[in-house]
């Protein structure tokens, strides 16, 4: 018993004219239907900027860490905020947000310099305090 030729537009994708299936459909993770293709090096990335030829900007993390330890009380927030911006520099650079990385680096630099100045002032204050304490201790022993 014969049923005849299959109807046109077979839902299984079998192509009667070539005797086989058509080209494979892209799967998850392959280039195709699931998002824009990744551009090659030198072509504008997802943020529209060309990758610069230089290294990532400096993040001034040491300055901001010293700012956390040097500033007492409310001013240690400056060091914490600067540290957050310093940590954002390399991650923004690697995803292609070069302008955002430069902006985060500039903010981290400003906050790092403020934190470093607070660290130096605090260190000088403690040094003065220790020398005064030792000075009074030595003068008490001399009497």
C-alpha positions in Angstrom: 0.0 0.0 0.0 1.4 3.4 -1.0 0.6 6.7 0.6 2.1 8.9 -2.1 4.7 11.7 -1.9 5.0 13.6 1.4 3.3 17.0 1.5 5.3 20.1 0.6 7.1 21.7 3.5 7.9 18.6 5.5 8.2 19.7 9.2 11.1 17.4 9.9 13.4 19.4 7.6 14.0 16.6 5.2 14.7 17.9 1.7 13.2 15.7 -1.0 15.1 17.3 -3.8 18.6 16.6 -2.5 17.8 13.5 -0.6 19.1 14.8 2.7 18.8 17.5 5.3 19.6 21.2 4.9 22.5 23.0 6.7 22.6 22.5 10.5 20.9 25.0 12.7 23.3 26.8 15.1 23.2 25.4 18.6 23.6 27.3 21.9 27.0 29.0 22.2 27.6 29.0 18.4 27.5 32.0 16.2 24.1 32.4 14.7 20.6 33.0 16.1 21.6 33.6 19.7 23.1 37.1 19.9 25.4 39.3 17.9 28.7 37.8 16.7 31.8 38.8 18.6 33.8 41.3 16.4 37.4 40.5 15.6 40.3 42.5 17.1 40.4 46.1 15.7 36.7 46.3 14.9 34.5 48.4 17.3 33.2 46.3 20.2 29.8 46.4 21.9 30.4 49.9 23.3 31.5 51.3 19.9 35.1 52.1 20.9 38.2 50.8 19.2 40.6 48.9 21.6 43.5 51.2 22.4 47.0 50.0 21.7 48.2 50.8 25.2 47.8 48.9 28.5 44.9 49.4 30.9 45.0 52.6 32.9 46.6 52.6 36.4 44.1 51.9 39.1 45.8 53.5 42.2 44.8 50.7 44.5 47.7 51.1 46.9 46.8 54.8 47.5 43.2 53.9 48.2 44.2 51.0 50.6 46.4 53.4 52.5 43.6 55.9 52.5 41.4 53.3 54.3 44.0 52.7 57.0 45.2 56.3 57.3 41.9 58.1 57.6 40.1 57.8 60.9 36.4 57.9 61.3 34.2 59.3 58.6 37.0 60.0 56.2 37.8 56.3 55.7 34.8 56.3 53.4 36.9 58.1 50.9 39.3 55.2 50.8 36.5 52.6 50.5 34.9 54.5 47.6 38.2 54.9 45.9 39.0 51.2 46.3 35.6 50.3 44.6 36.5 52.5 41.6 40.0 51.0 41.5 38.6 47.5 41.4 36.3 48.5 38.5 39.2 49.7 36.2 40.4 46.3 35.0 37.0 44.7 34.7 35.7 47.5 32.6 38.8 47.4 30.4 38.4 43.7 29.7 34.8 43.9 28.7 35.6 46.7 26.2 34.3 49.7 28.1 37.4 51.7 27.6 35.9 55.1 28.4 34.4 53.7 31.6 37.8 52.3 32.6 39.4 55.7 32.1 36.7 57.4 34.1 37.0 54.9 36.9 40.8 55.3 36.9 40.5 59.1 37.1 38.0 58.9 40.0 40.2 56.4 41.8 43.2 58.6 41.3 41.5 61.7 42.9 40.2 59.7 45.8 43.5 57.9 46.2 45.5 61.2 46.4 43.0 62.5 49.0 43.3 59.2 51.0 47.1 59.2 50.7 47.2 62.8 52.1 45.0 61.7 55.0 47.3 58.8 55.6 50.4 61.0 55.8 48.7 63.5 58.1 47.5 60.6 60.4 51.0 59.0 60.4 52.6 62.4 61.3 50.1 62.9 64.1 50.8 59.5 65.6 54.5 60.0 65.2 54.3 63.3 67.0 52.1 61.7 69.7 54.6 58.9 70.3 57.5 61.3 70.4 55.7 63.5 72.9 54.9 60.5 75.1 58.4 59.3 75.0 59.7 62.8 75.7 57.5 63.1 78.8 58.5 59.6 79.9 62.2 60.5 79.6 61.8 63.8 81.4 59.9 62.1 84.2 62.8 59.6 84.7 65.4 62.4 84.7 63.8 64.1 87.7 
